[in-house]
Amino acid sequence: MAATSDPPEESVALFCDITGLLRDEAITRLKANNNDIQRATEEYFEDPDSRKYKWDESQFNMGRQGEATDSGISFNIQGPDELPPTSYQNNAAPTRPPSRANNPSPFGAPANAAEEDANLERALAESAAESGIQLQEAGVVDTETNLKYFGPANRPQYEAEQWAMIPTKTTNEPVNADPPPSNRKRDAGTPAFLRQTKDHRVGSILSIYHKIPLIRNILLQCGMQSRNYGHNSEWWRGQPILKHEHLAAMARGESVWGEDAHPEFVEELHRLMAFLDRTDRSYGTVDSLIDTKAIDPSFGTWMPDVEDKLFEAIRGEAANNPDCDINPMTTVGTILPCTSLPVNGSQTEDSTDNHSEEERDTPFVFLDVQLDTEQYAWVNTVYDALDHLLWAHALTPDSNFPEDANYAVLSKASEVVTIRLSGTGLVRPCEIPAVLYVDRYMKERKHLALKFQTYMRFAKKKLRMFDTWEMSLTRCQGQRCHRVNGLSSGPHDVRACLEGIIKDAERKMQRQTRTAQWRHFWDRMQSGIELSLDDIFLIHTWSGPYTFLPEEEERMEKWKEVVEGCTRALEKLNADLAGLMELKQQYSEGIIRIAKRLTCQEHEADDERFVFRGTSAYNPEYWNPTHKYSLRGVALTNELAYVCVRERGEPVAVDGEPGLRDQWWKIGYSSSDATPVKTEKATVEDVLHAAGTESRYPILVYASEAAMETEPIPLSDALRMFVRADNRSFQQELAQERDQAEEQPPPSNSLLSGFTAEDLSHLPAYAPPTKRKHSVGSSVATRGSSRNDLDDVDLAFDELDQFQDHQAPSTHYREFADKSPQSNKLGGIVESLANCRTNEDLSEKQTPLETQPDVEHGTIEEMQGITTSKSPEMQERTGGFAPFLGRPGHSAQSGAVDMMDIDLDAEQHEGDLHHQ
């Protein structure tokens, strides 16, 4: 075999820049890997501390047994190894007894792995046959006659129906794939959002939180920042990004199980916030976040309340970072006894001491309104739902109020209030306020809260008594009424019963009258009197003369009395019910008036109905609340949500500062629609109507003005690099889509048959755009299941001067190799650095057309002249498995290039889009 020649100078310099190694060791490593810079880089990052290629002269100054020697001998010659005689070989006993199957090996052991597998399979089959057990069929089951190809899963998508994993039943459910990249591109000015593929709304909640600067900052500071957030070209679709050490273990062939095989909650939360900040995609998914141990400890064995677990995880991780203050999004509730204050609001010193002893504070982030069907029957507004949650004892008629009753107040209000209507769900349309005031639930207004509860309880008890009274008035307990009124037996409405009796008596009276009329004409026919045409007409219309017999007269009088008595009873019942309804309306109106207090400004309420200015009923304490929150988002279902984005408008004429305006957006992903991605402008009226009518379990997010005026913190360098790498992956998807469209066969020229050459001469000339170069290693098809799309990633940040107070991390990153499906392809990084170095050398010679940012460069395979014609399934991965961009620490490093200072390509596609 011929000796490997020296590697090219460009490869040596590039390898030194990536690894930080000295030149001699770099050349040795390259030559050992046949001058393949990609394999050499992967080998280095698999074991950066390996001394395989390091020259250690001290070994030649030691004796045979490793002792130091000063004899000056530069080397020692070792004698030949002593080998056992050949006669002793294969005399040992076999490692296991011979199989019962016929084994051709004379020593009872298989000669190779194939024979071992065959012997084991035969042994199992013979053992199963002796015991009467029928072997289970295993493998790929498919009755189709199409030719199958087996190889690496290199395609970005596979249809589920084409996989034959021993299906247990036939399914015809369609697989809803993601739209093409061009339909997933975010338009300028539109917000990106997160979707969810399971039955929860975490993606919608985080999409709304991201538009509240205070919450965005808290989520970005939750937990400790990572030095490297990795990359996966399919991360936006839900594939996880694992930690570096776990990827390195998988690259070494080690198995990773349990929590190590799932992403970290904090890192995934940071990725999602950064994604919403600067992504070019219109949407992403939260599946990787849900797959973390913090939210799903069982990893799919049983699904917890994901939305509740999200807030628990945020609260738990916030303690790990002293810079993360979760108090602005934490509300503190206090349980108070209803006997702590007299109804008139007076308070003594003794009652204050007893009150402080019984207070129980509870911090919470997520206000979950779990009500039953009976409670939801009283809910007409969000305030009604909060009343029945916080004042449940007072508003439950069966409770012992006030002796054994408690109520909840808010001792500290957060800057953001998240309300979820759960339980049995809304039973009627609910009024959703655009502005929420929580003053009626604050601790400093507890005397008013207790007064409100007392009156509302009194009014509800009255209404309940009126309902009982109405039921007693309208319930008929007759057991034989159904015989005459046609109703079913048992209790029924007395009004329907009376109306049925009236109809039955009238029907009998009519039948009696017709009987008398027919008897009149029958007697005439029996006496021989011929009937005239007028008589026949009278018979036909039942309008002839009649005469009742004495017993008929008696029955008619009885039936008339029944009709008159039922009519009088029905009229009296209706009058009683009308008076009862009037009383119910008065008490219901009183509850509405109480529910209106401390929910709006005084000028916003109707004076005659609610305020009563100038009368003794007027009380200024009932109005002008101060704890104001505006609606910032509504999560209706797992497919649809609304989010409010604060935008800068035209400059104000007074001070010249740009004004702020809120724009509502309808966002969501409906896999059943022809255009699944929904990003449409909406009005606040549309949002309030949809929130109150289109979902039984809406999630409402309110924020204070202080939360909206908070200055957003900048992303860390690691997060910006993560988003930039993901955007480059998306640009490559768009480029491949364009290339595939260009490769389509031209349309038939049958449409041009009616045109002449003169007509065609007037058409403008068309020059096809420069075709991008793609290889198997750089195409989206081969990047589908691996994180290898860091090609041409811009690792520099040209706007660092915007974040002067944000220090870039000084520690070095470390790269790890990975052969898992979650691995990135380091070949893209190597290629980008090579292109960068090449561009630096040729920058002075290039023309403007040659420096267009949309021109792609060839991959490492193209640089080395590697070509292949295999189908995607039969192709081996041409790139390596080193997933992450990083740098190891090396004490002997000299003149290494800082990866954060390299700018590989101009980012024309970011612009204003990333500053929305």
Secondary structure, DSSP 8 states (H G I E B T S, - for coil): --------HHHHHHHHHHH---HHHHHHHHHHTTT-HHHHHHHHHH-TT--TT---GGGGGB-TTS-B--S--------------GGGTT-S--SS---SS----TTSS-SSHHHHHHHHHHHHHHHHHHHT------S------S--------SS---GGG--S--SS-----------GGGGB--TT---EEE-SSS--HHHHHHHHHTSHHHHHHHHHSS---S-----TTGGGT-----HHHHHHHHTT----GGGGS--HHHHHHHHHHHHHH-SBSEEE-HHHHTSTTT-TTTTSS---HHHHHHHHHHHHHTT-TT---GGG-EEEEEEETTSS-TT----HHHHHHHHHH-EEEEESEEEEEE-HHHHTT-SBHHHHHHHHHTTTTT-TTS-TTTT-EEEEEEE--SEEEEEEEET--SS--B--SEEE-GGGBGGGHHHHHHHHHHHHHHHHHHHHHHHHHHHHHEE--SSTHHHH---SSSEEHHHHHHHHHHHHHHHHHHHHHHHHHHHHHHHHHTT----HHHHHHHHHT-S-----HHHHHHHHHHHHHHHHHHHHHHHHHHHHHHHHHHHHHHHHHHHHHHHTTSS-GGGS-IIIII-TTSTT--GGGS----EEEEEEEE-SSSEEEEEEEEEEEE-TTT--EEEEEEEEEEEE-TTSSS-EEEEEE-HHHHHHHHHHS-SS-EEEEE-HHHHSS------HHHHHHHHHHHHHHHHHHHHHHHHHHTS----GGGGTT--HHHHHTS------------TTTSTGGGTTS----TT-----TTGGGGTTS----S--------STT---HHHHHHHHHHHHHHHHHTTT--GGGG-TT-----HHHHTT------GGG----S-----------TT--S---GGG---S--TTTGGGGG-
